[in-house]
Amino acid sequence: MTEIRAIYTDGACEGNPGPGGWGVVIYFADGSVQELGGYHPATTNNRMELQAAIEGLKAWRQLAPERAIALYTDSEYVLKGITEWIQNWKRRGWKTTANKPVLNQDLWQELDALNDPLVQWHHVRGHSGDVGNERCDLIARRFSRGQPVGLRTWQPPPA
């Protein structure tokens, strides 16, 4: 079975709102890497941060859902939302403490459905030299600008 060492996620937006992109870098125990990215023509930075985490968890579920995974994000919004705030939002019917609808509820619900006790959420400081975070940031920014990105794709070892 494929063993994932870590997943890094990041989102970017040219203007906020504006065109956006998301990036995911998956590091495997054998040293290989798989990168994912996507684009949305009109979005916000927070939506792209959430989309990146969603896509990272979708990949994990396809590749190795029975193994614990470390997921790294530079978004405190994503980290605190999924680890602290979400339970209260759900108890209040997707309302904030100010009794207003939770922003990006559709993506929060999707992320919540993909989340699992095997996912270990970590915050990494953005633009601090962390290789995984820097690469995700580059992927997300390039997608948001419609620029080419050479994504690395993992290939399973020969049987």
DSSP file (Angstrom, degrees, kcal/mol; ACC not computed):
  #  RESIDUE AA STRUCTURE BP1 BP2  ACC     N-H-->O    O-->H-N    N-H-->O    O-->H-N    TCO  KAPPA ALPHA  PHI   PSI    X-CA   Y-CA   Z-CA
    1    1 A M              0   0    0      0, 0.0     2,-0.2     0, 0.0    63,-0.1   0.000 360.0 360.0 360.0 145.7    0.0    0.0    0.0
    2    2 A T        -     0   0    0     61,-0.5     2,-0.6     1,-0.1    26,-0.0  -0.456 360.0-150.1 -66.7 129.6    1.2    3.5   -0.8
    3    3 A E        -     0   0    0     -2,-0.2    26,-2.7    64,-0.0     2,-0.5  -0.919   5.5-157.5-108.9 118.9    2.6    5.3    2.3
    4    4 A I  E     -A   28   0A   0     -2,-0.6    24,-0.3    24,-0.2    66,-0.1  -0.795   8.0-170.2 -93.5 130.7    2.1    9.1    2.4
    5    5 A R  E     -     0   0A   0     22,-3.0    65,-0.5    -2,-0.5     2,-0.3   0.887  66.2 -19.1 -84.8 -44.0    4.6   11.0    4.6
    6    6 A A  E     -A   27   0A   0     21,-1.6    21,-3.0    63,-0.1     2,-0.4  -0.989  49.2-144.0-162.3 154.2    2.9   14.4    4.4
    7    7 A I  E     -Ab  26  71A   0     63,-2.5    65,-3.3    -2,-0.3     2,-0.4  -0.996  14.6-164.8-124.6 130.3    0.5   16.6    2.5
    8    8 A Y  E     -Ab  25  72A   0     17,-2.8    17,-2.3    -2,-0.4     2,-0.3  -0.916   9.5-173.4-111.6 141.4    1.0   20.3    2.1
    9    9 A T  E     +Ab  24  73A   0     63,-2.2    65,-0.6    -2,-0.4     2,-0.3  -0.973   8.8 165.0-135.3 149.3   -1.8   22.6    0.9
   10   10 A D  E     -A   23   0A   0     13,-2.1    13,-2.9    -2,-0.3     2,-0.3  -0.983  15.6-155.8-158.6 154.3   -2.1   26.3   -0.1
   11   11 A G  E     -A   22   0A   0     -2,-0.3     2,-0.3    11,-0.2    11,-0.2  -0.915   9.7-172.6-128.9 157.9   -4.4   28.7   -1.8
   12   12 A A  E     -A   21   0A   0      9,-2.7     9,-2.4    -2,-0.3     2,-0.3  -0.980   5.9-164.6-148.1 157.1   -3.9   32.0   -3.6
   13   13 A C  E     -A   20   0A   0     -2,-0.3     2,-1.1     7,-0.2     7,-0.2  -0.988  21.2-138.1-146.8 134.1   -6.0   34.7   -5.1
   14   14 A E  S    S-     0   0    0      5,-3.1     2,-0.1    -2,-0.3    -2,-0.0  -0.798  93.8  -9.9 -90.8  98.0   -5.1   37.5   -7.5
   15   15 A G  S    S-     0   0    0     -2,-1.1     3,-0.2     3,-0.2    30,-0.0  -0.081 100.4 -84.6  84.6 160.5   -7.2   40.2   -5.8
   16   16 A N  S    S+     0   0    0      1,-0.5     2,-0.2    28,-0.1    28,-0.1  -0.713 126.6  23.8-144.8  89.4   -9.6   39.1   -3.1
   17   17 A P  S    S+     0   0    0      0, 0.0    -1,-0.5     0, 0.0    27,-0.2   0.380 111.1  92.3 -82.0 166.2  -12.0   38.3   -4.7
   18   18 A G  E    S- C   0  43A   0     25,-2.3    25,-2.9    -3,-0.2    -3,-0.2  -0.963  81.7 -25.2 171.8-167.8  -10.4   37.5   -8.0
   19   19 A P  E     -     0   0A   0      0, 0.0    -5,-3.1     0, 0.0     2,-0.3  -0.454  68.9-166.8 -65.5 138.8   -9.0   34.6  -10.0
   20   20 A G  E     -AC  13  40A   0     20,-3.3    20,-2.5    -7,-0.2     2,-0.3  -0.863  17.5-168.6-131.4 162.5   -7.7   31.9   -7.6
   21   21 A G  E     -AC  12  39A   0     -9,-2.4    -9,-2.7    -2,-0.3     2,-0.3  -0.969   6.3-154.9-143.6 159.4   -5.6   28.8   -7.5
   22   22 A W  E     -AC  11  38A   0     16,-1.8    16,-1.7    -2,-0.3     2,-0.3  -0.965   8.0-162.6-133.9 152.7   -4.9   26.0   -5.1
   23   23 A G  E     -AC  10  37A   0    -13,-2.9   -13,-2.1    -2,-0.3     2,-0.4  -0.989   5.6-172.1-138.0 146.9   -1.9   23.7   -4.8
   24   24 A V  E     -AC   9  36A   0     12,-2.4    12,-2.5    -2,-0.3     2,-0.5  -1.000   3.3-167.9-136.6 134.6   -1.2   20.4   -3.1
   25   25 A V  E     -AC   8  35A   0    -17,-2.3   -17,-2.8    -2,-0.4     2,-0.5  -0.991   7.1-164.4-123.6 123.9    2.1   18.6   -2.6
   26   26 A I  E     -AC   7  34A   0      8,-3.2     8,-2.1    -2,-0.5     2,-0.5  -0.933   3.6-159.0-110.7 122.8    2.1   15.0   -1.4
   27   27 A Y  E     -AC   6  33A   0    -21,-3.0   -22,-3.0    -2,-0.5   -21,-1.6  -0.887   9.6-153.4-103.0 127.9    5.3   13.5   -0.1
   28   28 A F  E >   -A    4   0A   0      4,-2.7     3,-2.0    -2,-0.5   -24,-0.2  -0.658  25.7-116.9 -99.2 155.8    5.6    9.7   -0.1
   29   29 A A  T 3  S+     0   0    0    -26,-2.7   -25,-0.1     1,-0.3    -1,-0.1   0.779 113.9  61.0 -61.0 -28.0    7.7    7.6    2.1
   30   30 A D  T 3  S-     0   0    0    -27,-0.4    -1,-0.3     1,-0.1     3,-0.1   0.419 122.2-104.0 -82.0   4.3    9.7    6.3   -0.9
   31   31 A G  S <  S+     0   0    0     -3,-2.0    -2,-0.1     1,-0.3     2,-0.1   0.328  80.4 128.2  93.9  -8.2   10.8    9.9   -1.6
   32   32 A S        -     0   0    0     -5,-0.1    -4,-2.7   123,-0.1     2,-0.4  -0.357  43.5-149.4 -80.4 165.5    8.5   10.4   -4.6
   33   33 A V  E     -C   27   0A   0     -6,-0.2     2,-0.4   120,-0.1    -6,-0.2  -0.980  10.7-163.7-136.6 143.0    6.2   13.4   -4.9
   34   34 A Q  E     -C   26   0A   0     -8,-2.1    -8,-3.2    -2,-0.4     2,-0.4  -0.998  12.1-163.1-126.4 135.7    2.8   14.1   -6.4
   35   35 A E  E     -C   25   0A   0    117,-3.4     2,-0.3    -2,-0.4   -10,-0.2  -0.935   6.4-175.8-121.0 142.5    1.6   17.6   -7.1
   36   36 A L  E     +C   24   0A   0    -12,-2.5   -12,-2.4    -2,-0.4     2,-0.3  -0.934   7.4 166.6-130.7 153.5   -2.0   18.8   -7.8
   37   37 A G  E     -C   23   0A   0     -2,-0.3     2,-0.3   -14,-0.2   -14,-0.2  -0.988   7.5-176.0-162.1 162.4   -3.4   22.2   -8.6
   38   38 A G  E     -C   22   0A   0    -16,-1.7   -16,-1.8    -2,-0.3     2,-0.3  -0.966  14.0-132.9-158.3 172.3   -6.5   23.9   -9.9
   39   39 A Y  E     -C   21   0A   0     -2,-0.3   -18,-0.2   -18,-0.2   105,-0.1  -0.942   8.0-171.4-133.4 146.7   -8.0   27.2  -10.9
   40   40 A H  E     -C   20   0A   0    -20,-2.5   -20,-3.3    -2,-0.3     3,-0.2  -0.982  19.2-145.3-137.3 131.4  -11.2   29.2  -10.3
   41   41 A P  E    S+     0   0A   0      0, 0.0     2,-0.3     0, 0.0    -1,-0.1   0.771  88.9  21.8 -69.9 -26.6  -12.0   32.3  -12.3
   42   42 A A  E    S+     0   0A   0    -23,-0.1     2,-0.2   -22,-0.0   -29,-0.0  -0.867  89.4 107.7-146.2 105.9  -13.8   34.2   -9.4
   43   43 A T  E     -C   18   0A   0    -25,-2.9   -25,-2.3    -2,-0.3     2,-0.3  -0.800  55.5 -98.6-156.5-168.9  -13.1   33.3   -5.8
   44   44 A T     >  -     0   0    0     -2,-0.2     4,-1.8   -27,-0.2     5,-0.2  -0.858  31.5-112.2-125.2 164.1  -11.5   34.3   -2.6
   45   45 A N  H  > S+     0   0    0     -2,-0.3     4,-2.5     1,-0.2     5,-0.2   0.917 117.0  53.5 -61.0 -44.1   -8.2   33.4   -0.9
   46   46 A N  H  > S+     0   0    0      1,-0.2     4,-2.3     2,-0.2    -1,-0.2   0.892 107.0  51.6 -61.2 -38.7  -10.1   31.6    1.9
   47   47 A R  H  > S+     0   0    0      1,-0.2     4,-2.6     2,-0.2    -1,-0.2   0.900 110.6  48.4 -64.1 -38.8  -12.0   29.5   -0.6
   48   48 A M  H  X S+     0   0    0     -4,-1.8     4,-2.3     2,-0.2    -2,-0.2   0.877 109.2  52.7 -69.9 -36.8   -8.8   28.5   -2.3
   49   49 A E  H  X S+     0   0    0     -4,-2.5     4,-1.8     2,-0.2    -2,-0.2   0.930 113.1  44.9 -60.8 -44.8   -7.2   27.5    1.0
   50   50 A L  H  X S+     0   0    0     -4,-2.3     4,-2.5     1,-0.2    -2,-0.2   0.913 111.1  52.8 -64.5 -43.2  -10.2   25.3    1.8
   51   51 A Q  H  X S+     0   0    0     -4,-2.6     4,-2.8     1,-0.2     5,-0.2   0.889 106.8  53.2 -61.9 -38.9  -10.2   23.8   -1.7
   52   52 A A  H  X S+     0   0    0     -4,-2.3     4,-2.3     2,-0.2    -1,-0.2   0.929 110.1  46.8 -61.6 -44.9   -6.6   22.9   -1.4
   53   53 A A  H  X S+     0   0    0     -4,-1.8     4,-2.3     2,-0.2    -2,-0.2   0.906 112.3  51.2 -63.6 -40.9   -7.2   21.1    1.9
   54   54 A I  H  X S+     0   0    0     -4,-2.5     4,-2.4     1,-0.2    -2,-0.2   0.941 111.3  46.7 -60.0 -48.4  -10.2   19.3    0.3
   55   55 A E  H  X S+     0   0    0     -4,-2.8     4,-2.1     1,-0.2    -2,-0.2   0.869 110.4  53.5 -65.5 -36.4   -8.2   18.2   -2.7
   56   56 A G  H  X S+     0   0    0     -4,-2.3     4,-2.1    -5,-0.2    -1,-0.2   0.919 111.4  45.4 -62.4 -43.4   -5.3   17.0   -0.4
   57   57 A L  H  X S+     0   0    0     -4,-2.3     4,-2.5     2,-0.2    -2,-0.2   0.852 109.1  55.6 -70.7 -33.8   -7.8   14.9    1.6
   58   58 A K  H  X S+     0   0    0     -4,-2.4     4,-1.6     2,-0.2    -1,-0.2   0.928 109.3  47.3 -61.2 -43.6   -9.4   13.5   -1.5
   59   59 A A  H  X S+     0   0    0     -4,-2.1     4,-2.2     2,-0.2     5,-0.2   0.920 111.2  51.2 -63.4 -43.7   -6.0   12.3   -2.7
   60   60 A W  H  X S+     0   0    0     -4,-2.1     4,-2.9     1,-0.2    -2,-0.2   0.918 108.3  52.0 -59.4 -44.4   -5.2   10.8    0.7
   61   61 A R  H  < S+     0   0    0     -4,-2.5    -1,-0.2     1,-0.2    -2,-0.2   0.838 112.5  46.1 -63.1 -32.5   -8.6    8.9    0.7
   62   62 A Q  H  < S+     0   0    0     -4,-1.6    -1,-0.2    -5,-0.2    -2,-0.2   0.866 123.6  32.1 -74.7 -36.7   -7.8    7.5   -2.8
   63   63 A L  H  < S-     0   0    0     -4,-2.2   -61,-0.5    -5,-0.1    -2,-0.2   0.883 137.9  -8.6 -94.3 -42.2   -4.2    6.5   -2.0
   64   64 A A    ><  +     0   0    0     -4,-2.9     3,-1.7    -5,-0.2    -3,-0.2  -0.250  62.0 157.8-157.7  58.2   -4.0    5.5    1.7
   65   65 A P  T 3  S+     0   0    0      0, 0.0    53,-0.1     0, 0.0    -4,-0.1   0.642  75.1  61.0 -68.6 -13.1   -7.1    6.2    3.8
   66   66 A E  T 3  S+     0   0    0     -5,-0.1     2,-0.4     2,-0.1    -5,-0.1   0.481  93.9  78.4 -91.2  -1.2   -6.2    3.6    6.5
   67   67 A R  S <  S-     0   0    0     -3,-1.7    -3,-0.1    -7,-0.2    51,-0.0  -0.861  86.9-108.5-111.1 142.6   -3.0    5.4    7.4
   68   68 A A        -     0   0    0     -2,-0.4     2,-0.4    51,-0.1    51,-0.2  -0.326  38.5-161.6 -61.6 146.8   -2.5    8.4    9.6
   69   69 A I  E     - d   0 119A   0     49,-2.5    51,-3.4    -4,-0.1     2,-0.6  -0.993  18.2-138.3-136.9 142.0   -1.5   11.5    7.6
   70   70 A A  E     - d   0 120A   0    -65,-0.5   -63,-2.5    -2,-0.4     2,-0.5  -0.892  22.6-166.7 -96.1 120.6    0.1   14.8    8.5
   71   71 A L  E     -bd   7 121A   0     49,-2.6    51,-2.5    -2,-0.6     2,-0.4  -0.947   2.9-159.7-112.7 126.6   -1.5   17.7    6.7
   72   72 A Y  E     +bd   8 122A   0    -65,-3.3   -63,-2.2    -2,-0.5     2,-0.3  -0.888  14.9 169.0-110.1 132.7    0.2   21.1    6.6
   73   73 A T  E     -bd   9 123A   0     49,-2.1    51,-2.2    -2,-0.4   -63,-0.1  -0.986  32.3-151.7-136.7 147.8   -1.5   24.4    5.9
   74   74 A D  S    S+     0   0    0    -65,-0.6     2,-0.8    -2,-0.3    52,-0.3   0.363  73.9  99.7 -95.3   5.0   -0.3   28.0    6.3
   75   75 A S     >  -     0   0    0      1,-0.2     4,-2.5   -66,-0.2     5,-0.2  -0.811  50.4-172.4 -96.2 109.5   -4.0   29.1    6.8
   76   76 A E  H  > S+     0   0    0     -2,-0.8     4,-3.0     1,-0.2     5,-0.5   0.825  89.3  62.7 -65.5 -29.5   -5.0   29.6   10.4
   77   77 A Y  H  > S+     0   0    0      2,-0.2     4,-1.9     1,-0.2    -1,-0.2   0.937 109.0  39.2 -58.1 -48.8   -8.5   30.0    9.0
   78   78 A V  H  > S+     0   0    0      2,-0.2     4,-2.5     3,-0.2     5,-0.3   0.944 118.5  47.8 -67.2 -48.4   -8.5   26.4    7.7
   79   79 A L  H  X S+     0   0    0     -4,-2.5     4,-2.0     1,-0.2     5,-0.3   0.949 118.3  38.1 -61.4 -52.1   -6.6   25.0   10.7
   80   80 A K  H  X>S+     0   0    0     -4,-3.0     4,-2.6     1,-0.2     5,-2.3   0.882 115.0  56.1 -68.5 -36.7   -8.7   26.6   13.4
   81   81 A G  I  <>S+     0   0    0     -4,-1.9     5,-2.1    -5,-0.5    -2,-0.2   0.935 115.0  35.9 -59.6 -46.9  -11.9   26.2   11.4
   82   82 A I  I  <5S+     0   0    0     -4,-2.5    -1,-0.2     1,-0.2    -2,-0.2   0.790 127.9  35.1 -80.8 -27.5  -11.5   22.4   11.1
   83   83 A T  I  <5S+     0   0    0     -4,-2.0    -2,-0.2    -5,-0.3    -3,-0.2   0.694 135.2   9.2-100.2 -20.5  -10.0   21.7   14.5
   84   84 A E  I  <5S+     0   0    0     -4,-2.6     4,-0.5    -5,-0.3     3,-0.2   0.731 124.8  39.1-124.3 -51.2  -11.8   24.3   16.8
   85   85 A W  I >><S+     0   0    0     -5,-2.3     4,-2.1     1,-0.2     3,-0.5   0.791  94.3  75.4 -83.2 -30.1  -14.7   26.2   15.3
   86   86 A I  H 3><S+     0   0    0     -5,-2.1     4,-2.5    -6,-0.4     5,-0.2   0.829  90.7  55.4 -61.0 -37.6  -16.5   23.6   13.2
   87   87 A Q  H 3> S+     0   0    0     -3,-0.2     4,-2.1     1,-0.2    -1,-0.3   0.912 111.2  45.2 -62.9 -40.7  -18.2   21.7   16.0
   88   88 A N  H <> S+     0   0    0     -3,-0.5     4,-2.1    -4,-0.5     7,-0.3   0.891 110.5  54.4 -68.6 -39.2  -19.8   24.9   17.3
   89   89 A W  H  <>S+     0   0    0     -4,-2.1     5,-3.4     1,-0.2     6,-0.8   0.934 110.6  46.2 -58.1 -45.4  -20.8   25.9   13.8
   90   90 A K  H ><5S+     0   0    0     -4,-2.5     3,-1.6     3,-0.2    -2,-0.2   0.909 110.7  52.2 -65.5 -41.8  -22.6   22.6   13.4
   91   91 A R  H 3<5S+     0   0    0     -4,-2.1    -1,-0.2     1,-0.3    -2,-0.2   0.847 111.5  48.0 -61.8 -33.5  -24.3   22.8   16.8
   92   92 A R  T 3<5S-     0   0    0     -4,-2.1    -1,-0.3     3,-0.2    -2,-0.2   0.243 125.1-100.9 -92.2  13.4  -25.6   26.3   16.0
   93   93 A G  T < 5S-     0   0    0     -3,-1.6    -3,-0.2     1,-0.2    -2,-0.1   0.906  80.4 -49.8  69.9  41.1  -26.9   25.2   12.6
   94   94 A W  S   <S+     0   0    0     -5,-3.4     8,-2.1     1,-0.3     2,-0.3   0.879 106.7 133.5  61.5  42.2  -23.9   26.7   10.6
   95   95 A K  B     -E  101   0B   0     -6,-0.8    -1,-0.3    -7,-0.3    -3,-0.2  -0.907  52.4-126.1-117.4 149.7  -24.1   30.1   12.4
   96   96 A T    >   -     0   0    0      4,-3.1     3,-2.0    -2,-0.3     6,-0.1  -0.237  40.1 -92.8 -79.8 177.0  -21.3   32.1   13.9
   97   97 A T  T 3  S+     0   0    0      1,-0.3    -1,-0.1     2,-0.1    -2,-0.0   0.763 131.3  58.2 -63.1 -23.3  -21.3   33.3   17.5
   98   98 A A  T 3  S-     0   0    0      2,-0.1    -1,-0.3     3,-0.0    -2,-0.0   0.287 120.7-113.5 -86.2   9.4  -22.8   36.5   16.0
   99   99 A N  S <  S+     0   0    0     -3,-2.0    -2,-0.1     1,-0.2     3,-0.0   0.788  75.1 131.7  62.0  31.1  -25.6   34.4   14.6
  100  100 A K        -     0   0    0      1,-0.1    -4,-3.1     3,-0.0    -1,-0.2  -0.807  68.2 -88.3-107.2 153.5  -24.6   35.0   11.0
  101  101 A P  B     -E   95   0B   0      0, 0.0     2,-0.3     0, 0.0    -6,-0.2  -0.323  47.4-106.9 -60.1 139.9  -24.2   32.3    8.4
  102  102 A V    >   -     0   0    0     -8,-2.1     3,-1.0   -13,-0.1     2,-0.1  -0.512  36.9-119.0 -66.3 129.1  -20.8   30.7    8.3
  103  103 A L  T 3  S+     0   0    0     -2,-0.3     5,-0.1     1,-0.2    -1,-0.1  -0.433  94.5  15.3 -68.3 145.1  -18.9   31.9    5.2
  104  104 A N  T >> S+     0   0    0     -2,-0.1     4,-2.4     1,-0.1     3,-0.6   0.798  76.3 159.0  63.1  31.0  -17.9   29.2    2.8
  105  105 A Q  H <>  +     0   0    0     -3,-1.0     4,-2.7     1,-0.2     5,-0.2   0.849  67.2  59.3 -54.5 -38.1  -20.3   26.7    4.4
  106  106 A D  H 3> S+     0   0    0      1,-0.2     4,-1.6     2,-0.2    -1,-0.2   0.913 110.7  40.6 -59.7 -42.8  -20.3   24.5    1.3
  107  107 A L  H <> S+     0   0    0     -3,-0.6     4,-2.9     2,-0.2    -1,-0.2   0.873 112.7  54.6 -75.2 -36.4  -16.6   24.0    1.4
  108  108 A W  H  X S+     0   0    0     -4,-2.4     4,-2.7     1,-0.2    -2,-0.2   0.910 108.9  49.4 -61.3 -40.5  -16.5   23.6    5.2
  109  109 A Q  H  X S+     0   0    0     -4,-2.7     4,-2.0    -5,-0.2    -1,-0.2   0.898 112.1  47.6 -66.3 -39.2  -19.1   20.8    4.9
  110  110 A E  H  X S+     0   0    0     -4,-1.6     4,-1.4    -5,-0.2    -2,-0.2   0.923 113.4  47.5 -66.1 -43.4  -17.1   19.1    2.2
  111  111 A L  H  X S+     0   0    0     -4,-2.9     4,-1.8     1,-0.2     3,-0.2   0.912 110.6  52.5 -63.5 -41.9  -13.9   19.4    4.3
  112  112 A D  H  < S+     0   0    0     -4,-2.7    -1,-0.2     1,-0.2    -2,-0.2   0.890 107.2  52.3 -60.9 -40.4  -15.7   18.1    7.4
  113  113 A A  H  < S+     0   0    0     -4,-2.0    -1,-0.2     1,-0.2    -2,-0.2   0.823 114.1  43.2 -66.4 -30.5  -17.0   15.0    5.5
  114  114 A L  H  < S+     0   0    0     -4,-1.4    -1,-0.2    -3,-0.2    -2,-0.2   0.713  93.5 100.7 -86.5 -22.4  -13.4   14.2    4.3
  115  115 A N     <  +     0   0    0     -4,-1.8    -3,-0.0    -5,-0.2   -61,-0.0  -0.203  49.5 178.4 -65.4 157.7  -11.8   14.9    7.7
  116  116 A D    >   -     0   0    0      3,-0.1     3,-2.2     1,-0.0    -2,-0.0  -0.985  45.2-108.0-157.3 151.3  -10.9   11.9    9.8
  117  117 A P  T 3  S+     0   0    0      0, 0.0    -2,-0.0     0, 0.0    -1,-0.0   0.744 117.0  66.1 -58.4 -20.8   -9.2   11.2   13.2
  118  118 A L  T 3  S+     0   0    0    -53,-0.1   -49,-2.5   -50,-0.1     2,-0.6   0.621  82.1  92.2 -75.4 -11.4   -6.3    9.9   11.2
  119  119 A V  E <   -d   69   0A   0     -3,-2.2     2,-0.7   -51,-0.2   -49,-0.2  -0.755  63.4-160.1 -87.5 121.1   -5.6   13.4    9.8
  120  120 A Q  E     -d   70   0A   0    -51,-3.4   -49,-2.6    -2,-0.6     2,-0.3  -0.899  13.1-147.9-102.0 109.9   -3.1   15.3   12.0
  121  121 A W  E     +d   71   0A   0     -2,-0.7     2,-0.4   -51,-0.2   -49,-0.2  -0.619  19.8 179.8 -84.5 133.5   -3.6   19.0   11.2
  122  122 A H  E     -d   72   0A   0    -51,-2.5   -49,-2.1    -2,-0.3     2,-0.4  -0.981  22.2-136.9-134.0 145.1   -0.5   21.2   11.4
  123  123 A H  E     -d   73   0A   0     -2,-0.4     2,-0.4   -51,-0.2   -49,-0.2  -0.858  18.2-171.6 -98.3 135.3    0.2   24.9   10.8
  124  124 A V        -     0   0    0    -51,-2.2     2,-0.3    -2,-0.4    -2,-0.0  -0.991  30.7-112.8-123.1 135.1    3.3   25.9    8.9
  125  125 A R    >   -     0   0    0     -2,-0.4     3,-0.8     1,-0.1     5,-0.4  -0.503  36.6-120.0 -69.1 127.5    4.2   29.6    8.7
  126  126 A G  T 3  S+     0   0    0    -52,-0.3    -1,-0.1    -2,-0.3     8,-0.1  -0.341  89.3  11.7 -67.9 147.5    3.9   30.8    5.2
  127  127 A H  T 3  S+     0   0    0      3,-0.1    -1,-0.2     1,-0.1    -2,-0.0   0.843  90.0 121.3  56.0  38.5    6.9   32.2    3.3
  128  128 A S  S <  S-     0   0    0     -3,-0.8    -1,-0.1     2,-0.1     3,-0.1   0.275  90.6 -94.6-113.3   8.7    9.2   30.9    6.0
  129  129 A G  S    S+     0   0    0      1,-0.3     2,-0.5     2,-0.1    -3,-0.1   0.443  71.6 149.7  93.9  -0.3   11.4   28.6    3.7
  130  130 A D     >  -     0   0    0     -5,-0.4     4,-2.9     1,-0.2    -1,-0.3  -0.567  42.9-143.8 -68.0 120.5    9.5   25.4    4.3
  131  131 A V  H  > S+     0   0    0     -2,-0.5     4,-2.2     1,-0.2     5,-0.2   0.886  95.1  47.9 -58.1 -45.9   10.0   23.5    1.1
  132  132 A G  H  > S+     0   0    0      1,-0.2     4,-2.2     2,-0.2    -1,-0.2   0.922 115.3  44.9 -62.9 -44.6    6.5   21.9    0.9
  133  133 A N  H  > S+     0   0    0      1,-0.2     4,-2.5     2,-0.2    -2,-0.2   0.897 112.0  51.6 -66.8 -40.7    4.7   25.2    1.7
  134  134 A E  H  X S+     0   0    0     -4,-2.9     4,-2.2     2,-0.2    -1,-0.2   0.898 110.9  48.2 -64.0 -39.4    6.8   27.2   -0.7
  135  135 A R  H  X S+     0   0    0     -4,-2.2     4,-2.5    -5,-0.2    -2,-0.2   0.921 111.7  49.1 -68.5 -42.9    6.1   24.7   -3.5
  136  136 A C  H  X S+     0   0    0     -4,-2.2     4,-2.9     1,-0.2     5,-0.2   0.916 110.5  51.8 -59.9 -42.6    2.3   24.7   -2.8
  137  137 A D  H  X S+     0   0    0     -4,-2.5     4,-2.8     1,-0.2     5,-0.2   0.919 109.7  48.8 -60.5 -44.8    2.4   28.5   -2.8
  138  138 A L  H  X S+     0   0    0     -4,-2.2     4,-2.6     2,-0.2     5,-0.2   0.925 112.5  48.1 -61.5 -45.3    4.1   28.6   -6.2
  139  139 A I  H  X S+     0   0    0     -4,-2.5     4,-2.4     2,-0.2    -2,-0.2   0.944 114.2  46.0 -60.5 -48.9    1.6   26.1   -7.6
  140  140 A A  H  X S+     0   0    0     -4,-2.9     4,-2.4     1,-0.2  -128,-0.2   0.918 113.8  48.2 -62.7 -44.6   -1.4   28.0   -6.2
  141  141 A R  H  X S+     0   0    0     -4,-2.8     4,-1.4    -5,-0.2    -1,-0.2   0.916 111.9  49.4 -63.8 -42.7   -0.1   31.4   -7.4
  142  142 A R  H  X>S+     0   0    0     -4,-2.6     5,-2.9    -5,-0.2     4,-0.5   0.920 111.7  48.0 -64.7 -42.5    0.7   30.2  -10.9
  143  143 A F  H ><5S+     0   0    0     -4,-2.4     3,-1.2     1,-0.2    -1,-0.2   0.915 109.2  54.0 -62.1 -41.0   -2.8   28.6  -11.3
  144  144 A S  H 3<5S+     0   0    0     -4,-2.4    -1,-0.2     1,-0.3    -2,-0.2   0.798 113.2  43.6 -63.8 -27.1   -4.4   31.9  -10.0
  145  145 A R  H 3<5S-     0   0    0     -4,-1.4    -1,-0.3    -3,-0.2    -2,-0.2   0.422 113.2-116.7 -96.5  -0.5   -2.5   33.8  -12.7
  146  146 A G  T <<5 +     0   0    0     -3,-1.2    -3,-0.2    -4,-0.5    -2,-0.1   0.784  66.1 146.7  69.6  26.6   -3.1   31.3  -15.5
  147  147 A Q      < -     0   0    0     -5,-2.9    -1,-0.2    -6,-0.2    -2,-0.1  -0.636  55.4 -93.5 -94.9 153.1    0.6   30.5  -15.8
  148  148 A P        -     0   0    0      0, 0.0     2,-0.4     0, 0.0    -1,-0.1  -0.336  38.4-167.8 -65.4 145.2    2.1   27.1  -16.7
  149  149 A V        -     0   0    0     -7,-0.1     2,-1.2    -6,-0.0  -112,-0.0  -0.995  18.4-142.3-133.8 126.4    3.0   24.8  -13.8
  150  150 A G        -     0   0    0     -2,-0.4     2,-0.3     2,-0.0   -11,-0.0  -0.742  27.1-161.2 -87.8  94.1    5.1   21.7  -14.2
  151  151 A L        -     0   0    0     -2,-1.2     2,-0.3  -116,-0.1  -114,-0.0  -0.596  12.3-131.9 -80.6 133.8    3.4   19.4  -11.7
  152  152 A R        -     0   0    0     -2,-0.3  -117,-3.4  -116,-0.1     2,-0.5  -0.663  21.4-154.0 -81.1 138.2    5.3   16.4  -10.6
  153  153 A T        -     0   0    0     -2,-0.3  -119,-0.2  -119,-0.3     2,-0.1  -0.966  10.2-129.9-121.6 126.3    3.3   13.1  -10.7
  154  154 A W        -     0   0    0     -2,-0.5  -120,-0.1  -122,-0.1  -119,-0.0  -0.446  19.0-160.4 -70.0 140.1    3.9   10.1   -8.5
  155  155 A Q        -     0   0    0     -2,-0.1  -123,-0.1  -122,-0.1  -122,-0.0  -0.990  23.1-115.7-121.5 131.8    4.1    6.8  -10.2
  156  156 A P        -     0   0    0      0, 0.0     3,-0.1     0, 0.0  -154,-0.0  -0.348  40.4-100.0 -63.2 145.9    3.7    3.6   -8.2
  157  157 A P        -     0   0    0      0, 0.0     0, 0.0     0, 0.0     0, 0.0  -0.303  48.7 -89.2 -63.3 151.3    6.8    1.4   -8.1
  158  158 A P              0   0    0      0, 0.0    -3,-0.0     0, 0.0     0, 0.0  -0.312 360.0 360.0 -61.4 144.5    6.8   -1.5  -10.5
  159  159 A A              0   0    0     -3,-0.1     0, 0.0     0, 0.0     0, 0.0   0.459 360.0 360.0 -77.9 360.0    5.3   -4.7   -9.2
